[in-house]
Amino acid sequence: MSLISTKEMLLKAQREGYAIPAFNIHNLETIQVVLQAASDLKSPVILAATPSTVKYANENYLLSIIEKGSKLNDIPLTFHLDHHENVEDIKNIIKLGCKSVMIDASKYEFRKNVDIVKDVVDFAHEYGATVEAELGKLGGVEDDLKVDEKDSFLTDPNEAYEFVKLTGVDSLAVAIGTAHGLYKSEPKLDFERLEKIKSLVDVPLVLHGASGVPYEAVQTAIEKGICKVNIATELKIPFSNAIKEYFNENPNASDPRQYLVPAKHAMYDVVVEKIKMCKSENKANDNSYNI
């Protein structure tokens, strides 16, 4: 199975009332874990890479590994650029074969956000790729992306309607009270705002900053229109903690083929939990996708 765009994946999820889990990956091991868990649970899945991950691992390696993974795993999956801001970088990676991108111009005022997103949408659609954009601004930290709480703001439903109409974007990330990174207290999601956005916007809606959001709250968000859920921090923590624990118990260890194994096991358990949270288990029906 080759890489696909997220269009059919998200529209199917929208029709059937579940969400596609999008897991941030960083290297071969994290890709293997996500694909193994998704394959075991027969879930469609998105493997997402931030700009710093692409810089670290190189887009050519990432695309090649994930393309090979798509041939080894009989599930719908794709590679997605997450929170990318450099338009030329996005276009170059699309030319290499990436079918799903997020252009994040949410730091700009509305009109400039629209202009930047529309440019990427027009280009991506020529290559059969889909585009996610963000309206509103999440606080917190994710890799090199840092937004102070005072600078964050929630998505305006009427602006969301206008934004989708003007840009032709394929999916929209909305700010309804989540944040990137770890929460200092339990987040309170604005479900009324989400319902209003859903009533005005027909494209699939995306929830960023889902790490640490209560299971039930995420499922309520899915019931109210979220079709894609992003998970990053909750994967990195168990992965790194397992490595630390291994070295505490084996201080003279040096073989990554040994100390990375418990890290993969720890991360696998979280991926399985999040797939079930998204209700995407057993949704990998090949006949429903335009592959």
Secondary structure, DSSP 8 states (H G I E B T S, - for coil): -----HHHHHHHHHHHT--EEEEE--SHHHHHHHHHHHHHTT--EEEEE-HHHHHHH-HHHHHHHHHHHHHHS-S-EEEEEEEE--HHHHHHHHHHT--EEEE--TTS-HHHHHHHHHHHHHHHHHTT-EEEEEESB-EEEETTEEE-GGG-B---HHHHHHHHHHH--SEEEE-SS-EES--SS-----HHHHHHHHHH--S-EEE---TTS-HHHHHHHHHTTEEEEEE-HHHHHHHHHHHHHHHHH-TT---HHHHHHHHHHHHHHHHHHHHHHHT-TT---GGGS--
